[in-house]
Amino acid sequence: MDPIDASILTLLQQDGRMTNLELARRVNLSPAATHSRVKRLEEDGFIMRYVALVDQEKLGFDMTCFISVSLQVHQHSQLEEFRSTILSIPEVLDCYHVTGEFDYLLRVVVLGRQDLQRLIVNRLTPIPGVARIHTSMALSVVKSTTALPVSS
């Protein structure tokens, strides 16, 4: 990774639909050289995919919540069942296996209080091995980004 690759990654994180011509102009390379670099970054796994970031509130998801989950035991089968179930719940945007008082931290979006209740009571609580659930609601967003700080 050199400074030009870092610049390409930074620019594409800001605008994934930027044309190759504009990208080439901004990094001071020919379009062919820029295209080759982008393809290499894709093939090497630095660029995993291109997505559209959607405004959650425009879709009615008024609440972002952070749900901490503790499991009763940490047997492989229960961990796998928990993870498999979490992967099937579309409201769960992120799931992290964490250290500390809880085992997992989930970031979820819901339509409102009743939707949150349904998620907790009908989807999370019945997962075998779940011992404890703690929920915090986000009051406002101070910072939210998908861009990683890229350096060469």
N, C-alpha and C positions, 0 to 999 in steps of 0.2 A: 504494500500500500504506500503510495507516494502522495505528495500534496495534491496532485491533479485528481487522483482517485478519490481522495478525501473531499475535494471540492465537488466532484460529481455526485457523491453520496449526499452531501449537504444540500445541494441544489435539488436533487430528486426527492429528498425528504420534504422539501418545502413545496414542490410542485411535481408530482409524479407524472403529470401529463405534458410536461415541458417537451417541446419538440427537440429532436436530435440537433437540428440546426441552431436553435436558441441555446441549447446546452453547450454545443461546440463554441459558439460565440462567447459565452460566459467563462469558459475555461481556457480560451485562447488556443484551441486545437482545430484541426480540420474535422469536418463532419465524419469522415471515414475513420479517423483515429479515435474520435469520441465514441462512435458506435462500437468499435472494437473493444474499447475499455469497458463500456456498459455491458456488453455481452460477456466479457471476462468476469466482471463483478457479479453478474447473474450466475454464471456457471460455477464460480467459486463459492457461491452461497452468501455473499455479502448482501446482495439484493435477493430477498426471498420471494416477494410477490408485489404486485401493485394493487392498491385498493382505493375505494372511495370512502372518505370519512363522512359519516352521515350525522346530522344534527339530531341527537336523541330526543330533545324536547319537541321538535317538529313532528316526530313520530308518536308523541304522547308519553314518552318515558320521563315523567316528571321527577322521579326519585332515583338517586344513586345511593346504594347502601354498601357497606362493608360488613361482611358476615364472617365471624370467626367460628370455626368448628373444631371441637375436640372429639377424638375417637376413643372408645372404651379400651380397645386393645390395638396393637399395631401388627397384627398378623398380615402376611402378604395378601391373603384372599380378601380380607376386609379392606385393605388399602386399595386393591384393584377394583373392588366393587364400588367403593366410594368414588374413585377417579372415573370409572366408567359411567356412573350415574351423573356425575357433574358434567361430563362431556356432552351428555344428552339434554342438558337444560339450557335453552337458548338465552335466558336472562342472565346467565353467568358469563360475564365478559372475560374475567381473569380468575384463575385459581392458582394459588401459590402454596406449596408445602413449606411451612415456616418453622422456625425455632421459637421457643418461649412457651407461654401459658397455653396456647392453642396449637393445633396441628396444621390447620389450613386457614387461609385467608381468601375470601371470595370478594370480588367486586361485581355487583349485580345492578341491573337497571330494572325498574318496575314502573307500572302505570300509576300506582298510587298505593295507599295504605292497605286496601283490601287485596291487591295483587301481591304485595309483600307478605301478607298473612298467608295467602294460598301457597306461595313459594315455600315459606318456612314450614307450615303445617303439613302440606300435601306432598312436597317434593323432597325437602331436606331431612325433616325429622324421621320419616320412615326408612331412611337409608340404614341398613344394618350396621351396628357398631357406633352410630352417632351417640355421643354421651352428652354433649353440651353445645349450645348455639348462642352466640352473642352477636347482636346486630347494632350497628351504628349507622345513622343516616347522615349523608352529606348535606350541610346547610347551604354551602356555596362552593364554587370552584375557584381556587386561587391560582392554580396552574394546572394545565393539562396539555401534554404534548405527546406525540408519537416519535418525534425526532430525537435520535441519539446524538450525543456530542462526538462528532467524528474528528479525529486528528490523524495525521500521517505518522 
